[in-house]
Amino acid sequence: MWRWISTALLLCDLTPAMAAEVGRDTLLSAEASIQWRGVGRVNLAGTGRVGMCTGTLIRPDVVLTAAHCVVNLKTGQLRPVGTIHFVAGWRQGKGTGHARARAVVVHPDWQNVRSPSDYKYFSDLALIRLDNPLGPESAKPFDVARLGPFADAKAFTLVGYRRDRAHALTYQDDCQRLKQFQSRFLLICSAVQGASGSPIFAISPDGPQLVAVLSAASPERPRPQLFTAVAYDAVQEMLERLD
């Protein structure tokens, strides 16, 4: 694929699956999935290919995902908006809500992948405006929170879809923070392609708070790492551009 694939692996489901396994992950039951219906599949259809990522409803008509999920990495251009769909609560062939993209914006600092040196994980964020808001019976949006209040958190929770488990949510609550920078941080956790755009939650007394988005993974042993983009400030800026 790219010459640096052994160093960092983009996790959108556009290439054969490569796994980086660590910790424990759980395939959620139908009952356990109910509270996570705001996490859904971003389905990408185009000539000769179908792909998927994970996205999260943050407003009834706005989905947060990874920029590389909605950009053609060969051309650097946004994928045709009409080919992007969001399905909330997808499980075993059924979803609780579906809408097509009406507009898409990516982080203003996003740069298309050229080499490891200019791939900026912190900017791997995008918002999708849906053509039809999803009501609370379909999915409840999640709050996007600042990472700061959770600076001392011991672990974070990853919820998303994987190519090898494409029809049910996978849940991990033991993702350990390895390093933190201003706008991104590294986790020790497992991921498989299809998980790009998955939300990283900090669990608070008020419920799950979305603090980051999964961008890419390093399959290096013995501690595979996930690269994540901190969401709050970027989301506020992108919302202004989307509106």
Beta strands, then each sheet from edge to edge (+ up, - down):
strand 1: 9-10
strand 2: 26-27
strand 3: 39-46
strand 4: 49-59
strand 5: 62-65
strand 6: 84-88
strand 7: 97-106
strand 8: 126-130
strand 9: 156-162
strand 10: 165-180
strand 11: 184-188
strand 12: 199-204
strand 13: 207-218
strand 14: 225-230
sheet 1: 1+ 13- 12+ 9- 10+ 2-
sheet 2: 1+ 13- 14+ 11-
sheet 3: 3+ 4- 5+ 8- 7+ 6- 3+
end
